Amino acid sequence: MSCADDLTVDDLNNNVTTEVLERVSAGEGSNANLWGWIDRDNVVGVNLVEAESGPKVIKVWDERLDEDTFIESGVDDELILHIPFITSVRLRTLLLYLPSPSHPHRPGRLRVFVNLPNPPDFTDVDAMNPVMDIDVSAPAVQRRDIGGRREVDEWGLKVQKMASVFSVTLLFSDAETSARSKVFFVGFKGDAKQLSMDMSKLGQVPAQNAADKPVDGVKEKQSSGYTTIR
């Protein structure tokens, strides 16, 4: 039985060796696809040929290998993709479908930043330290689907860096040609921190002082001279 899934940022402190931290990754515990928790409408790309095309790569799983829909960089091979989530998530695995290894438009380097409130520009990210700096020029293992097609690459993420995330910013660069980077699919696995609520208590007023408590603003509106409730 592994305890890796129970580790959070608070559990991992300076007394833990770098070697242990490096080995704590996303491969164990809850590892569900987080497509439904991505705020797709607010995904933003910087230095894209099509400025508004960022959300195109946040595809449903069945379309992950589609190479007809993609984003690509504009003036050079650097490309920023800012991906917000609709709730706090714990990330374990990054899913990427890029051009095949050695393809001239496959980025070779990926820098990962978390919890930036807004899409940054290149000056911003150049002044920051990424939480991860990944060589994505080729996966350690090339996965294939049952039909023999090249599958998405899976990159394990460090749980101590990804325990409470509301946005991820990806900086792709170092394409083979140094002229253009292309990305087909981006996804994540992990778990979302959903708020729990007792639905049976919605609309109820606590018994203590209940007679003095306004319900849905009715008391305030009446005291302000409103004769109707909107």
C-alpha positions, 0 to 999 in steps of 0.5 A, a space after each residue: 500500500 502506497 501513501 503517495 496519494 495522501 501527500 500534500 504540500 503541507 506534508 512535504 517540507 524541507 526535511 524531505 530529501 530532493 530524491 524523495 520529492 522527485 520520486 513522488 509523482 502522479 502515478 498512484 491513487 486517483 488519476 481521472 481525466 480532468 477534461 470536465 474541470 478545465 475552463 475551456 472558454 477561458 483558455 488563452 494562447 500567446 504567439 499563435 497563428 490564430 490568436 483565438 485558437 487556444 481552446 482547440 487543443 482541449 479536446 474530448 478523449 475520443 478526439 485526442 489523436 485528431 491531427 486536423 485540429 491544432 494550434 501552432 506558434 506564430 513568429 517563432 517556436 515559443 508558444 504559451 498556453 494558459 489553462 484555468 480550471 473551474 475548481 482547485 485540482 490536484 494534478 498527477 499526469 500531463 497528457 500531450 499529443 505533439 508531432 512525432 519525435 524528430 518532426 521539425 514542428 515538435 517542441 523539445 522543451 516544456 516549462 510548466 507554471 502554476 496558479 498564474 492569475 492571468 495569461 502571461 506574456 513572454 517577458 513575464 515567464 522569462 522572469 519566473 522559475 517554472 515548477 517543472 522544466 520537461 524535455 518533451 522532444 521524445 517520450 520515454 515510452 512510445 505508447 500505441 493504441 489497439 490499432 497501432 496508432 501513436 498514442 498521447 504521451 504521458 508525463 508524470 507530475 510532481 504532486 508536491 508542486 501540483 497539490 492545489 492548482 487553479 491554473 496551469 501555464 505551459 511554455 513550449 519551445 525548442 522546436 527542431 526547426 526553431 521556427 514553429 511549434 505545433 500542439 494537437 492535444 493537451 489534457 490532465 489526469 488527477 482529481 478535483 477538490 469538489 465542495 460538498 453540500 447537504 442539499 436537504 438543507 438548502 433554503 432552511 433557516 436555523 431554528 435559533 433566532 429563525 423568526 428574526 432572520 430574513 429569507 432570500 433578502 425579503 426582509 431587507 427589500 420590504 424595509 427599503 420600501 419595495 412593494 414587490 419582490 423581483 
